[in-house]
Amino acid sequence: MENWLVVSETTIIKVVLSVISIFTVMIVITRINGLRTFAKMSSFDFAATIAIGSVLASIVLNTNQSLVKGTIALACIVAFQSIFSWLRRKSKTMQHLISNDPVVLMYQGEIFYENLKKTNVGEDDLIAKLREANALNFKEVYAVILETTGDMSVLHGPDHQSIDKKILKGIKGWPTSSSDDTVAKPNKNSNL
């Protein structure tokens, strides 16, 4: 119990120097790689951000860890993230292997419960996101999309005619149309 409450001056100095050093390394890495280092553009970016946090914590909290080893680990994670980002941009196959597809959860005021189930999203989570987006009623909600990052995008407003078709590109989970008036994926001939 005594070790938990008491810290030596040497340990305090090591922690402070570690924080300053690692913070400086992260600024340099971010300046070289850009702000995308911490962006959640894909599930891979999210995993990289968690890995970076884990490395940072182990370096700062474990005073026996080498700063050089931690710096190399951080640089490798960011380099790996950059390579995967480049591969994802250059190859559709890699994009499908690395990233999840966005999924429609709600369209023109109708909740797609099957897609909620497939994506493990609860109706309460969806409604909370609608409140967060200041949607006042279901009729104003054009679409709710579960993005590749796990975030939900809410497209709403009184006028759905001005939505660009490119915004809906690549979204999965549109129900097929049938005689029972279920919603079909908007096509290029529909008025968006």
Contact map, one row per residue, 1 for C-alpha under 8 A:
111110000000000000000000000000000000000000000000000000000000000000000000000000000000000000000000000000000000000000000000000000000000000000000000000000000000000000000000000000000000000000000000
111111000000000000000000000000000000000000000000000000000000000000000000000000000000000000000000000000000000000000000000000000000000000000000000000000000000000000000000000000000000000000000000
111111100000000000000000000000000000000000000000000000000000000000000000000000000000000000000000000000000000000000000000000000000000000000000000000000000000000000000000000000000000000000000000
111111100000000000000000000000000000000000000000000000000000000000000000000000000000000000000000000000000000000000000000000000000000000000000000000000000000000000000000000000000000000000000000
111111100000000000000000000000000000000000000000000000000000000000000000000000000000000000000000000000000000000000000000000000000000000000000000000000000000000000000000000000000000000000000000
011111110000000000000000000000000000000000000000000000000000000000000000000000000000000000000000000000000000000000000000000000000000000000000000000000000000000000000000000000000000000000000000
001111111011000000000000000000000000000000000000000000000000000000000000000000000000000000000000000000000000000000000000000000000000000000000000000000000000000000000000000000000000000000000000
000001111111000000000000000000000000000000000000000000000000000000000000000000000000000000000000000000000000000000000000000000000000000000000000000000000000000000000000000000000000000000000000
000000111111100000000000000000000000000000000000000000000000000000000000000000000000000000000000000000000000000000000000000000000000000000000000000000000000000000000000000000000000000000000000
000000011111110000000000000000000000000000000000000000000000000000000000000000000000000000000000000000000000000000000000000000000000000000000000000000000000000000000000000000000000000000000000
000000111111111000000000000000000000000000000000000000000000001000000000000000000000000000000000000000000000000000000000000000000000000000000000000000000000000000000000000000000000000000000000
000000111111111100000000000000000000000000000000000000000000000000000000000000000000000000000000000000000000000000000000000000000000000000000000000000000000000000000000000000000000000000000000
000000001111111110000000000000000000000000000000000000000000000000000000000000000000000000000000000000000000000000000000000000000000000000000000000000000000000000000000000000000000000000000000
000000000111111111000000000000000000000000000000000000000000001000000000000000000000000000000000000000000000000000000000000000000000000000000000000000000000000000000000000000000000000000000000
000000000011111111100000000000000000000000000000000000000001101000000000000000000000000000000000000000000000000000000000000000000000000000000000000000000000000000000000000000000000000000000000
000000000001111111110000000000000000000000000000000000000000000000000000000000000000000000000000000000000000000000000000000000000000000000000000000000000000000000000000000000000000000000000000
000000000000111111111000000000000000000000000000000000000000000000000000000000000000000000000000000000000000000000000000000000000000000000000000000000000000000000000000000000000000000000000000
000000000000011111111100000000000000000000000000000000000011000000100000000000000000000000000000000000000000000000000000000000000000000000000000000000000000000000000000000000000000000000000000
000000000000001111111110000000000000000000000000000000000001000000000000000000000000000000000000000000000000000000000000000000000000000000000000000000000000000000000000000000000000000000000000
000000000000000111111111000000000000000000000000000000000000000000000000000000000000000000000000000000000000000000000000000000000000000000000000000000000000000000000000000000000000000000000000
000000000000000011111111100000000000000000000000000000000000000000100000000000000000000000000000000000000000000000000000000000000000000000000000000000000000000000000000000000000000000000000000
000000000000000001111111110000000000000000000000000000010000000000100010000000000000000000000000000000000000000000000000000000000000000000000000000000000000000000000000000000000000000000000000
000000000000000000111111111000000000000000000000000000000000000000000000000000000000000000000000000000000000000000000000000000000000000000000000000000000000000000000000000000000000000000000000
000000000000000000011111111100000000000000000000000000000000000000000000000000000000000000000000000000000000000000000000000000000000000000000000000000000000000000000000000000000000000000000000
000000000000000000001111111110000000000000000000000000000000000000000010000000000000000000000000000000000000000000000000000000000000000000000000000000000000000000000000000000000000000000000000
000000000000000000000111111111000000000000000000000000000000000000000000000000000000000000000000000000000000000000000000000000000000000000000000000000000000000000000000000000000000000000000000
000000000000000000000011111111100000000000000000000000000000000000000000000000000000000000000000000000000000000000000000000000000000000000000000000000000000000000000000000000000000000000000000
000000000000000000000001111111110000000000000000000000000000000000000000000000000000000000000000000000000000000000000000000000000000000000000000000000000000000000000000000000000000000000000000
000000000000000000000000111111111100000000000000000000000000000000000000001001000000000000000000000000000000000000000000000000000000000000000000000000000000000000000000000000000000000000000000
000000000000000000000000011111111110100000000000000000000000000000000000000000000000000000000000000000000000000000000000000000000000000000000000000000000000000000000000000000000000000000000000
000000000000000000000000001111111110000000000000000000000000000000000000000000000000000000000000000000000000000000000000000000000000000000000000000000000000000000000000000000000000000000000000
000000000000000000000000000111111100000000000000000000000000000000000000000000000000000000000000000000000000000000000000000000000000000000000000000000000000000000000000000000000000000000000000
000000000000000000000000000011111111100000000000000000000000000000000000000001000100000000000000000000000000000000000000000000000000000000000000000000000000000000000000000000000000000000000000
000000000000000000000000000011111111100000000000000000000000000000000000000000000000000000000000000000000000000000000000000000000000000000000000000000000000000000000000000000000000000000000000
000000000000000000000000000001101111111000000000000000000000000000000000000000000000000000000000000000000000000000000000000000000000000000000000000000000000000000000000000000000000000000000000
000000000000000000000000000000001111111110000000000000000000000000000000000000000000000000000000000000000000000000000000000000000000000000000000000000000000000000000000000000000000000000000000
000000000000000000000000000001001111111000001000100000000000000000000000000001001000000000000000000000000000000000000000000000000000000000000000000000000000000000000000000000000000000000000000
000000000000000000000000000000000011111100001100100000000000000000000000000000000000000000000000000000000000000000000000000000000000000000000000000000000000000000000000000000000000000000000000
000000000000000000000000000000000011111110001100000000000000000000000000000000000000000000000000000000000000000000000000000000000000000000000000000000000000000000000000000000000000000000000000
000000000000000000000000000000000001011111101100000000000000000000000000000000000000000000000000000000000000000000000000000000000000000000000000000010000000000000000000000000000000000000000000
000000000000000000000000000000000001001111101100000000000000000000000000000000000000000000000000000000000000000000000000000000000000000000000000000110000000000000000000000000000000000000000000
000000000000000000000000000000000000000111111100000000000000000000000000000000000000000000000000001100000000000000000000000000000000000000000000000110000000000000000000000000000000000000000000
000000000000000000000000000000000000000111111110000000000000000000000000000000000000000000000000011100000000000000000000000000000000000000000000000111000000000000000000000000000000000000000000
000000000000000000000000000000000000000001111111000000000000000000000000000000001000000000000000011000000000000000000000000000000000000000000000000000000000000000000000000000000000000000000000
000000000000000000000000000000000000111111111111100000000000000000000000000000001000000000000000000000000000000000000000000000000000000000000000000000000000000000000000000000000000000000000000
000000000000000000000000000000000000011111111111110000000000000000000000000000000000000000000000000000000000000000000000000000000000000000000000000010000000000000000000000000000000000000000000
000000000000000000000000000000000000000000111111111000000000000000000000000000000000000000000000000000000000000000000000000000000000000000000000000000000000000000000000000000000000000000000000
000000000000000000000000000000000000000000011111111100000000000000000000000011001000000000000000000000000000000000000000000000000000000000000000000000000000000000000000000000000000000000000000
000000000000000000000000000000000000110000001111111110000000000000000000000000000000000000000000000000000000000000000000000000000000000000000000000000000000000000000000000000000000000000000000
000000000000000000000000000000000000000000000111111111000000000000000000000000000000000000000000000000000000000000000000000000000000000000000000000000000000000000000000000000000000000000000000
000000000000000000000000000000000000000000000011111111100000000000000000000010000000000000000000000000000000000000000000000000000000000000000000000000000000000000000000000000000000000000000000
000000000000000000000000000000000000000000000001111111110000000000000000010010000000000000000000000000000000000000000000000000000000000000000000000000000000000000000000000000000000000000000000
000000000000000000000000000000000000000000000000111111111000000000000000000000000000000000000000000000000000000000000000000000000000000000000000000000000000000000000000000000000000000000000000
000000000000000000000000000000000000000000000000011111111100000000000000000000000000000000000000000000000000000000000000000000000000000000000000000000000000000000000000000000000000000000000000
000000000000000000000000000000000000000000000000001111111110000000000100110000000000000000000000000000000000000000000000000000000000000000000000000000000000000000000000000000000000000000000000
000000000000000000000100000000000000000000000000000111111111000000000100000000000000000000000000000000000000000000000000000000000000000000000000000000000000000000000000000000000000000000000000
000000000000000000000000000000000000000000000000000011111111110000000000000000000000000000000000000000000000000000000000000000000000000000000000000000000000000000000000000000000000000000000000
000000000000000000000000000000000000000000000000000001111111110010000000000000000000000000000000000000000000000000000000000000000000000000000000000000000000000000000000000000000000000000000000
000000000000000001000000000000000000000000000000000000111111111011100100000000000000000000000000000000000000000000000000000000000000000000000000000000000000000000000000000000000000000000000000
000000000000001001100000000000000000000000000000000000011111111000000000000000000000000000000000000000000000000000000000000000000000000000000000000000000000000000000000000000000000000000000000
000000000000001000000000000000000000000000000000000000001111111000000000000000000000000000000000000000000000000000000000000000000000000000000000000000000000000000000000000000000000000000000000
000000000000000000000000000000000000000000000000000000001111111110000000000000000000000000000000000000000000000000000000000000000000000000000000000000000000000000000000000000000000000000000000
000000000010011000000000000000000000000000000000000000000011111111000000000000000000000000000000000000000000000000000000000000000000000000000000000000000000000000000000000000000000000000000000
000000000000000000000000000000000000000000000000000000000000011111000000000000000000000000000000000000000000000000000000000000000000000000000000000000000000000000000000000000000000000000000000
000000000000000000000000000000000000000000000000000000000110011111101100000000000000000000000000000000000000000000000000000000000000000000000000000000000000000000000000000000000000000000000000
000000000000000000000000000000000000000000000000000000000010001111111100000000000000000000000000000000000000000000000000000000000000000000000000000000000000000000000000000000000000000000000000
000000000000000001001100000000000000000000000000000000000010000011111110000000000000000000000000000000000000000000000000000000000000000000000000000000000000000000000000000000000000000000000000
000000000000000000000000000000000000000000000000000000000000000001111111000000000000000000000000000000000000000000000000000000000000000000000000000000000000000000000000000000000000000000000000
000000000000000000000000000000000000000000000000000000000000000011111111100000000000000000000000000000000000000000000000000000000000000000000000000000000000000000000000000000000000000000000000
000000000000000000000000000000000000000000000000000000110010000011111111110000000000000000000000000000000000000000000000000000000000000000000000000000000000000000000000000000000000000000000000
000000000000000000000100100000000000000000000000000000000000000000111111111000000000000000000000000000000000000000000000000000000000000000000000000000000000000000000000000000000000000000000000
000000000000000000000000000000000000000000000000000000000000000000011111111100000000000000000000000000000000000000000000000000000000000000000000000000000000000000000000000000000000000000000000
000000000000000000000000000000000000000000000000000000100000000000001111111110000000000000000000000000000000000000000000000000000000000000000000000000000000000000000000000000000000000000000000
000000000000000000000000000000000000000000000000000100100000000000000111111111000000000000000000000000000000000000000000000000000000000000000000000000000000000000000000000000000000000000000000
000000000000000000000000000010000000000000000000000000000000000000000011111111100000000000000000000000000000000000000000000000000000000000000000000000000000000000000000000000000000000000000000
000000000000000000000000000000000000000000000000000000000000000000000001111111110000000000000000000000000000000000000000000000000000000000000000000000000000000000000000000000000000000000000000
000000000000000000000000000000000000000000000001001100000000000000000000111111111000000000000000000000000000000000000000000000000000000000000000000000000000000000000000000000000000000000000000
000000000000000000000000000010001000100000000001000000000000000000000000011111111100000000000000000000000000000000000000000000000000000000000000000000000000000000000000000000000000000000000000
000000000000000000000000000000000000000000000000000000000000000000000000001111111110000000000000000000000000000000000000000000000000000000000000000000000000000000000000000000000000000000000000
000000000000000000000000000000000000000000000000000000000000000000000000000111111111000000000000000000000000000000000000000000000000000000000000000000000000000000000000000000000000000000000000
000000000000000000000000000000000000100000011001000000000000000000000000000011111111100000000000000000000000000000000000000000000000000000000000000000000000000000000000000000000000000000000000
000000000000000000000000000000001000000000000000000000000000000000000000000001111111110000000000000000000000000000000000000000000000000000000000000000000000000000000000000000000000000000000000
000000000000000000000000000000000000000000000000000000000000000000000000000000111111111000000000000000000000000000000000000000000000000000000000000000000000000000000000000000000000000000000000
000000000000000000000000000000000000000000000000000000000000000000000000000000011111111100000000000000000000000000000000000000000000000000000000000000000000000000000000000000000000000000000000
000000000000000000000000000000000000000000000000000000000000000000000000000000001111111110000000000000000000000000000000000000000000000000000000000000000000000000000000000000000000000000000000
000000000000000000000000000000000000000000000000000000000000000000000000000000000111111111000000000000000000000000000000000000000000000000000000000000000000000000000000000000000000000000000000
000000000000000000000000000000000000000000000000000000000000000000000000000000000011111111100110000000000000000000000000000000000000000000000000000000000000000000000000000000000000000000000000
000000000000000000000000000000000000000000000000000000000000000000000000000000000001111111110110010000000000000000000000000000000000000000000000000000000000000000000000000000000000000000000000
000000000000000000000000000000000000000000000000000000000000000000000000000000000000111111110010000000000000000000000000000000000000000000000000000000000000000000000000000000000000000000000000
000000000000000000000000000000000000000000000000000000000000000000000000000000000000011111110000000000000000000000000000000000000000000000000000000000000000000000000000000000000000000000000000
000000000000000000000000000000000000000000000000000000000000000000000000000000000000001111111110000000000000000000000000000000000000000000000000000000000000000000000000000000000000000000000000
000000000000000000000000000000000000000000000000000000000000000000000000000000000000000111111111000000000000000000000000000000000000000000000000000000000000000000000000000000000000000000000000
000000000000000000000000000000000000000000000000000000000000000000000000000000000000000000111111100000000000000000000000000000000000000000000000000000000000000000000000000000000000000000000000
000000000000000000000000000000000000000000000000000000000000000000000000000000000000001100111111110000000000000000000000000000000000000000000000000000000000000000000000000000000000000000000000
000000000000000000000000000000000000000000000000000000000000000000000000000000000000001110111111111000000000000000000000000000000000000000000000000000000000000000000000000000000000000000000000
000000000000000000000000000000000000000000000000000000000000000000000000000000000000000000011111111110000000000000000000000000000000000000000000000000000000000000000000000000000000000000000000
000000000000000000000000000000000000000000000000000000000000000000000000000000000000000000001111111000000000000000000000000000000000000000000000000000000000000000000000000000000000000000000000
000000000000000000000000000000000000000000110000000000000000000000000000000000000000000100000111111100000000000000000000000000000000000000000000000000000000000000000000000000000000000000000000
000000000000000000000000000000000000000001110000000000000000000000000000000000000000000000000011111110000000000000000000000000000000000000000000000100000000000000000000000000000000000000000000
000000000000000000000000000000000000000001100000000000000000000000000000000000000000000000000001011111000000000000000000000000000000000000000000000100000000000000000000000000000000000000000000
000000000000000000000000000000000000000000000000000000000000000000000000000000000000000000000001001111100000000000000000000000000000000000000000001100000000000000000000011100000000000000000000
000000000000000000000000000000000000000000000000000000000000000000000000000000000000000000000000000111110000000000000000000000000000000000000000111100000000000000000000011100000000000000000000
000000000000000000000000000000000000000000000000000000000000000000000000000000000000000000000000000011111000000000100000000000000000000000000000111000000000000000000000001111000000000000000000
000000000000000000000000000000000000000000000000000000000000000000000000000000000000000000000000000001111110000100100000000000000000000000000011110000000000000000000000001111000000000000000000
000000000000000000000000000000000000000000000000000000000000000000000000000000000000000000000000000000111110001110110000000000000000000000000011110000000000000000000000000010000000000000000000
000000000000000000000000000000000000000000000000000000000000000000000000000000000000000000000000000000011111111100000000000000000000000000001111100000000000000000000000000000000000000000000000
000000000000000000000000000000000000000000000000000000000000000000000000000000000000000000000000000000011111111100000000000000000000000000001111000000000000000000000000000000000000001000000000
000000000000000000000000000000000000000000000000000000000000000000000000000000000000000000000000000000000111110000000000000000000000000001111110000000000000000000000000000000000000000000000000
000000000000000000000000000000000000000000000000000000000000000000000000000000000000000000000000000000000111111000000000000000000000000001111110000000000000000000000000000000000000000000000000
000000000000000000000000000000000000000000000000000000000000000000000000000000000000000000000000000000000111111100000000000000000000000001000000000000000000000000000000000000000000000000000000
000000000000000000000000000000000000000000000000000000000000000000000000000000000000000000000000000000001110111110000000000000000000000000000000000000000000000000000000000000000000000000000000
000000000000000000000000000000000000000000000000000000000000000000000000000000000000000000000000000000011110011111110000000000000000000000000000000000000000000000000000000000000000000000000000
000000000000000000000000000000000000000000000000000000000000000000000000000000000000000000000000000000001000001111111000001000000000000000000000000000000000000000000000000000000000000000000000
000000000000000000000000000000000000000000000000000000000000000000000000000000000000000000000000000000000000000111111100000000000000000000000000000000000000000000000000000000000000000000000000
000000000000000000000000000000000000000000000000000000000000000000000000000000000000000000000000000000111000000111111110000000000000000000000000000000000000000000000000000010000000000000000000
000000000000000000000000000000000000000000000000000000000000000000000000000000000000000000000000000000001000000111111111111000000000000000000000000000000000000000000000000000000000000000000000
000000000000000000000000000000000000000000000000000000000000000000000000000000000000000000000000000000000000000011111111110000000000000000000000000000000000000000000000000000000000000000000000
000000000000000000000000000000000000000000000000000000000000000000000000000000000000000000000000000000000000000001111111100000000000000000000000000000000000000000000000000000000000000000000000
000000000000000000000000000000000000000000000000000000000000000000000000000000000000000000000000000000000000000000111111100000000000000000000000000000000000000000000000000000000000000000000000
000000000000000000000000000000000000000000000000000000000000000000000000000000000000000000000000000000000000000000011111110000000000000000000000000000000000000000000000000000000000000000000000
000000000000000000000000000000000000000000000000000000000000000000000000000000000000000000000000000000000000000000011111111011000000000000000000000000000000000000000000000000000000000000000000
000000000000000000000000000000000000000000000000000000000000000000000000000000000000000000000000000000000000000000011001111111000000000000000000000000000000000000000000000000000000000000000000
000000000000000000000000000000000000000000000000000000000000000000000000000000000000000000000000000000000000000010010000111111100000000000000000000000000000000000000000000000000000000000000000
000000000000000000000000000000000000000000000000000000000000000000000000000000000000000000000000000000000000000000000000011111110000000000000000000000000000000000000000000000000000000000000000
000000000000000000000000000000000000000000000000000000000000000000000000000000000000000000000000000000000000000000000000111111111000000000000000000000000000000000000000000000000000000000000000
000000000000000000000000000000000000000000000000000000000000000000000000000000000000000000000000000000000000000000000000111111111100000000000000000000000000000000000000000000000000000000000000
000000000000000000000000000000000000000000000000000000000000000000000000000000000000000000000000000000000000000000000000001111111110000000000000000000000000000000000000000000000000000000000000
000000000000000000000000000000000000000000000000000000000000000000000000000000000000000000000000000000000000000000000000000111111111000000000000000000000000000000000000000000000000000000000000
000000000000000000000000000000000000000000000000000000000000000000000000000000000000000000000000000000000000000000000000000011111111100000000000000000010100000000000000000000000000000000000000
000000000000000000000000000000000000000000000000000000000000000000000000000000000000000000000000000000000000000000000000000001111111111000000000000000000100000000000000000000000000000000000000
000000000000000000000000000000000000000000000000000000000000000000000000000000000000000000000000000000000000000000000000000000111111111100000000000000000000000000000000000000000000000000000000
000000000000000000000000000000000000000000000000000000000000000000000000000000000000000000000000000000000000000000000000000000011111111000000000000000000000000000000000000000000000000000000000
000000000000000000000000000000000000000000000000000000000000000000000000000000000000000000000000000000000000000000000000000000001111111000000000000000000100000000000000000000000000000000000000
000000000000000000000000000000000000000000000000000000000000000000000000000000000000000000000000000000000000000000000000000000000111111100000000000000000000000000000000000000000000000000000000
000000000000000000000000000000000000000000000000000000000000000000000000000000000000000000000000000000000000000000000000000000000111111111011000000000000001100000000000000000000000000000000000
000000000000000000000000000000000000000000000000000000000000000000000000000000000000000000000000000000000000000000000000000000000010011111010000000000000000000000000000000000000000000000000000
000000000000000000000000000000000000000000000000000000000000000000000000000000000000000000000000000000000000000000000000000000000000001111111000000000000000000000000000000000000000000000000000
000000000000000000000000000000000000000000000000000000000000000000000000000000000000000000000000000000000001110000000000000000000000001111111000000000000000000000000000000000000000000000000000
000000000000000000000000000000000000000000000000000000000000000000000000000000000000000000000000000000000001100000000000000000000000000011111100000000000000000000000000000000000000000000000000
000000000000000000000000000000000000000000000000000000000000000000000000000000000000000000000000000000000001100000000000000000000000001111111100000000000001110000000000000000000000000000000000
000000000000000000000000000000000000000000000000000000000000000000000000000000000000000000000000000000000111100000000000000000000000001011111111000000000111100000000000000000000000000000000000
000000000000000000000000000000000000000000000000000000000000000000000000000000000000000000000000000000000111100000000000000000000000000000111111000000000111100100000000000000000000000000000000
000000000000000000000000000000000000000000000000000000000000000000000000000000000000000000000000000000011111100000000000000000000000000000001111100000000111000000000000000000000000000000000000
000000000000000000000000000000000000000000000000000000000000000000000000000000000000000000000000000000011110000000000000000000000000000000001111110000011110000000000000000000000000000000000000
000000000000000000000000000000000000000000000000000000000000000000000000000000000000000000000000000001111100000000000000000000000000000000000011111000011100000000000000001000000000000000000000
000000000000000000000000000000000000000000000000000000000000000000000000000000000000000000000000000001111000000000000000000000000000000000000001111101111000000000000000000000000000000000000000
000000000000000000000000000000000000000000000000000000000000000000000000000000000000000000000000000011100000000000000000000000000000000000000000111111111000000000000000000000000000000000000000
000000000000000000000000000000000000000011100000000000000000000000000000000000000000000000000000001111000000000000000000000000000000000000000000011111100000000000000000000000000000000000000000
000000000000000000000000000000000000000111100100000000000000000000000000000000000000000000000000000000000000000000000000000000000000000000000000001111100000000000000000000000000000000000000000
000000000000000000000000000000000000000000100000000000000000000000000000000000000000000000000000000000000000000000000000000000000000000000000000011111110000000000000000000000000000000000000000
000000000000000000000000000000000000000000000000000000000000000000000000000000000000000000000000000000000000000000000000000000000000000000000000011111111000000000000000000000000000000000000000
000000000000000000000000000000000000000000000000000000000000000000000000000000000000000000000000000000000000000000000000000000001000000000000001111001111100000000000000000000000000000000000000
000000000000000000000000000000000000000000000000000000000000000000000000000000000000000000000000000000000000000000000000000000000000000000000001111000111110000000000000000000000000000000000000
000000000000000000000000000000000000000000000000000000000000000000000000000000000000000000000000000000000000000000000000000000001100100000001111100000011111000000000000000000000000000000000000
000000000000000000000000000000000000000000000000000000000000000000000000000000000000000000000000000000000000000000000000000000000000000000001111000000001111100000000000000000000000000000000000
000000000000000000000000000000000000000000000000000000000000000000000000000000000000000000000000000000000000000000000000000000000000001000011110000000000111110100000000000000000000000000000000
000000000000000000000000000000000000000000000000000000000000000000000000000000000000000000000000000000000000000000000000000000000000001000011100000000000011111100000000000000000000000000000000
000000000000000000000000000000000000000000000000000000000000000000000000000000000000000000000000000000000000000000000000000000000000000000010000000000000001111100000000000000000000000000000000
000000000000000000000000000000000000000000000000000000000000000000000000000000000000000000000000000000000000000000000000000000000000000000000000000000000000111111000000000000000000000000000000
000000000000000000000000000000000000000000000000000000000000000000000000000000000000000000000000000000000000000000000000000000000000000000000100000000000001111111100000000000000000000000000001
000000000000000000000000000000000000000000000000000000000000000000000000000000000000000000000000000000000000000000000000000000000000000000000000000000000000001111100000000000000000000000000011
000000000000000000000000000000000000000000000000000000000000000000000000000000000000000000000000000000000000000000000000000000000000000000000000000000000000001111110000000000000000000000000001
000000000000000000000000000000000000000000000000000000000000000000000000000000000000000000000000000000000000000000000000000000000000000000000000000000000000000111111010000000000000000000000001
000000000000000000000000000000000000000000000000000000000000000000000000000000000000000000000000000000000000000000000000000000000000000000000000000000000000000001111111000000000000000000000001
000000000000000000000000000000000000000000000000000000000000000000000000000000000000000000000000000000000000000000000000000000000000000000000000000000000000000000111111100000000000000000010001
000000000000000000000000000000000000000000000000000000000000000000000000000000000000000000000000000000000000000000000000000000000000000000000000000000000000000000011111100000000000000000000000
000000000000000000000000000000000000000000000000000000000000000000000000000000000000000000000000000000000000000000000000000000000000000000000000000000000000000000111111100000000000000000000000
000000000000000000000000000000000000000000000000000000000000000000000000000000000000000000000000000000000000000000000000000000000000000000000000000000000000000000011111111000000000000000000000
000000000000000000000000000000000000000000000000000000000000000000000000000000000000000000000000000000000000000000000000000000000000000000000000000000000000000000001111111000000000000000000000
000000000000000000000000000000000000000000000000000000000000000000000000000000000000000000000000000011000000000000000000000000000000000000000000000000000000000000000001111100000000000000000000
000000000000000000000000000000000000000000000000000000000000000000000000000000000000000000000000000011110000000000000000000000000000000000000000100000000000000000000001111111000000000000000000
000000000000000000000000000000000000000000000000000000000000000000000000000000000000000000000000000011110000000000000000000000000000000000000000000000000000000000000000011111000000000000000000
000000000000000000000000000000000000000000000000000000000000000000000000000000000000000000000000000000111000000000100000000000000000000000000000000000000000000000000000001111100000000000000000
000000000000000000000000000000000000000000000000000000000000000000000000000000000000000000000000000000110000000000000000000000000000000000000000000000000000000000000000001111110000001110000000
000000000000000000000000000000000000000000000000000000000000000000000000000000000000000000000000000000000000000000000000000000000000000000000000000000000000000000000000000011111000011110000000
000000000000000000000000000000000000000000000000000000000000000000000000000000000000000000000000000000000000000000000000000000000000000000000000000000000000000000000000000001111100011110000000
000000000000000000000000000000000000000000000000000000000000000000000000000000000000000000000000000000000000000000000000000000000000000000000000000000000000000000000000000000111111111110000000
000000000000000000000000000000000000000000000000000000000000000000000000000000000000000000000000000000000000000000000000000000000000000000000000000000000000000000000000000000011111110000000000
000000000000000000000000000000000000000000000000000000000000000000000000000000000000000000000000000000000000000000000000000000000000000000000000000000000000000000000000000000001111110000000000
000000000000000000000000000000000000000000000000000000000000000000000000000000000000000000000000000000000000000000000000000000000000000000000000000000000000000000000000000000001111110000000000
000000000000000000000000000000000000000000000000000000000000000000000000000000000000000000000000000000000000000000000000000000000000000000000000000000000000000000000000000000001111111000000000
000000000000000000000000000000000000000000000000000000000000000000000000000000000000000000000000000000000000000000000000000000000000000000000000000000000000000000000000000000111111111100000000
000000000000000000000000000000000000000000000000000000000000000000000000000000000000000000000000000000000010000000000000000000000000000000000000000000000000000000000000000001111000111110000000
000000000000000000000000000000000000000000000000000000000000000000000000000000000000000000000000000000000000000000000000000000000000000000000000000000000000000000000000000001111000011111000000
000000000000000000000000000000000000000000000000000000000000000000000000000000000000000000000000000000000000000000000000000000000000000000000000000000000000000000000000000001111000001111100000
000000000000000000000000000000000000000000000000000000000000000000000000000000000000000000000000000000000000000000000000000000000000000000000000000000000000000000000000000000000000000111111101
000000000000000000000000000000000000000000000000000000000000000000000000000000000000000000000000000000000000000000000000000000000000000000000000000000000000000000000000000000000000000011111100
000000000000000000000000000000000000000000000000000000000000000000000000000000000000000000000000000000000000000000000000000000000000000000000000000000000000000000001000000000000000000001111100
000000000000000000000000000000000000000000000000000000000000000000000000000000000000000000000000000000000000000000000000000000000000000000000000000000000000000000000000000000000000000001111110
000000000000000000000000000000000000000000000000000000000000000000000000000000000000000000000000000000000000000000000000000000000000000000000000000000000000000000000000000000000000000001111111
000000000000000000000000000000000000000000000000000000000000000000000000000000000000000000000000000000000000000000000000000000000000000000000000000000000000000010000000000000000000000000001111
000000000000000000000000000000000000000000000000000000000000000000000000000000000000000000000000000000000000000000000000000000000000000000000000000000000000000111111000000000000000000001000111
